[in-house]
Each structure stands twice: as structure tokens, then as C-alpha cells.
């Protein structure tokens, strides 16, 4: 156990909690320091109690809820059919949104509209990404799935969502970034092939791997600035990011260093090209597309909505 591990616990209580009162959660960890000293670290969290379900949804922590959903799925994979685990993940999402629709949505809300709580509006997207992840995709290899289970089980909460829903940015036009924007990393691009062009160069990172996808028609001058070569064929498959004496290369390195700082990971770089195995791996992360491993995002939202409607009286 270290600072990069997360332990998930399911609690059940029988006492009645009163509106406005506080409920405390406390855990104690007995451990040994690197110097052989035995210590106990006690952590306490106090939360306000409420009888209003709307307050619960308003204060929902999406990152933590999704981390629990992912870890529960990983725990079920060894003992249950994969299709059942996938259905359970979707059903959790459906039941959460159904409860919000039934108990919290306004009377004037249209029954033909999918109502999402503001704090959990990305839950369907992340759930779909989970279904298409290495651990739950139906066409995955057993070895890859086993590694995925061991990797995600202790994963810290901030690292969970990026692992299944990576961040993708365009790096061929970093020079066009709005100077008034103080952020080092530009706005991310939706994980859909619709937003990828043959002329573009893209960076996709999930906190562990950093994929650089180079389109077949990328401009030679951009390739020269970023990689020191004038054609895609000249880029070595053993890709190592270098910094060259030009603004575009310096901006790319600044972006990568900021990502490393945020993720606390140096990242494994992989070059991806269209038409080979590396390109297929890159496009497997396009979770909003319709893939062999599942529905498109729009289709999944329609499915979620229909299931909620079928539950409504």
C-alpha cells in the first residue's frame, strides 16, 4: 500500500440518519515505515445527512462513482461471464439515471427526453468507454484482460477515467492556439474518428501510454518541425520525443511535460500509423465510434433512454 493505491469499501448501515445531522467515516491503517517504525494513520471524513435525493445527485462525485463501477466490474470478471459483467455495468448506469428521472426531474420534463443530472452527465459516456476497454471488450485477449484487472484494482481514483477515456489533442496546429488561453494543454478532441484527418497529427494519452498518430498526408514542414524528418516513412518505430529549435516542437514538449506532471507518470510513447497494427490500436480508443466492441455513443444513449422509459410507470 502506498500513496498511489486506492481501497474500495462497501458500507451498510441500519440506523436512521436525521436530516441536517452529520455522519462520520473513519478508517485506520497500520503500517511500517521504511525505517521499521510501526505507525497508525487515522483518516476521518464527516458528511452532512440529507433526505433529499436531489441534494445527493447535486453533490455526486462522478470520478469516485465511476472508479467504484470500474473496480466492481474488474472484481466480477474472473467469476462471471463477460457479457453479464458488461450488462451489470450498463444496468448500474441505467438505475442511477432512472432514479434521477423518477424522483428528481421536474414534472414538465418531456418523457421523450433523456434527463441527466449535471454532476453525472458524463456517466453514460464513461460507462460506454468502460465497456470498450481492454478488460470488458468482447474481442480482447485473456492475457491483456488479466493484466488490466491487476492494473485497475488498486488504481487511484484520479487515474481511473483517463485509463478508459483518454485525452486526445491535435498537435499539428499547436502554433494556432489562442494566445489568450493560459493553459499549456489545448482543448481535447472528442474520441471519434470524425475529428481525425489524414493531414493531422494527434496525441492521445491515458496516464500510462502516449500515442502519437501521424496522418498519411501530414505536411512535410510539420513533420520536419516535430520529428526532424520530412516524411512519415522516415520516423522510426522506436519513437523518442526530441525537442528541436522551433516553436512548434517546443510547444509539443511543453504539453508532454505538463501531462507528465499531471499524471505523475513519464508515459510510454508509441508511434501510430494508419493501416498497420499501431493505427488499429489508436482507433480502438475512439470510444464514441461504433466499433466491433460496442455501440456508438449516440446509439448507447438511445439504448439507455429506452431502458429508462421501459421502467417508468
PyMOL commands that set and color helices and strands:
alter all, ss='L'
color gray80, all
select helices_A, chain A and resi 53-58+62-77+82-103+118-120+123-131+142-153+157-164+174-176+193-195+220-227+232-234+247-263+277-283+297-311
alter helices_A, ss='H'
color red, helices_A
select strands_A, chain A and resi 22-32+38-48+167-170+201-205+209-214+268-273
alter strands_A, ss='S'
color yellow, strands_A
deselect
rebuild
show_as cartoon
